[in-house]
């Protein structure tokens, strides 16, 4: 099952929404539905952080996923999805997206930042 969702409001009015699941897979919060972030079928979301500004607009998103698949296959899938030739980087719904695979931790990280 997904981890408990944690919402932290900072002194400057910005917000962090996060969850972590060591066993299963977290479900992304509804606020991200509009971004329609591509998540490969073979990925399990281990944890995420969503950072919001004072108006509760999304500033950035960090999603960390585990996989049993070959990380290079997953990166290739993202390259195609993002129309990228070199890296799994691009623009997704007005956010810069950067997808990478860490072979030591076997984690895929998907990071989006407001342009």
SULZIMO-V708838 format. One record per residue. N is the residue number from 1. PSI is psi as a letter, one per 30 degrees, with the letter a starting at -180 (* if undefined). Layout:
n:psi
N:PSI
N:PSI
This chain:
n:psi
1:l
2:l
3:l
4:k
5:k
6:k
7:k
8:k
9:k
10:l
11:e
12:g
13:f
14:l
15:k
16:k
17:k
18:l
19:l
20:k
21:j
22:f
23:d
24:b
25:k
26:l
27:k
28:k
29:l
30:e
31:f
32:f
33:e
34:f
35:f
36:h
37:k
38:k
39:j
40:k
41:f
42:g
43:k
44:k
45:j
46:e
47:l
48:l
49:k
50:k
51:k
52:k
53:a
54:f
55:g
56:g
57:k
58:k
59:e
60:l
61:k
62:k
63:k
64:k
65:k
66:l
67:l
68:f
69:l
70:k
71:e
72:e
73:e
74:e
75:e
76:e
77:e
78:e
79:e
80:e
81:e
82:g
83:h
84:k
85:e
86:d
87:l
88:i
89:l
90:a
91:k
92:j
93:h
94:g
95:k
96:k
97:k
98:j
99:k
100:l
101:k
102:j
103:f
104:e
105:f
106:h
107:k
108:k
109:k
110:j
111:k
112:k
113:k
114:k
115:*
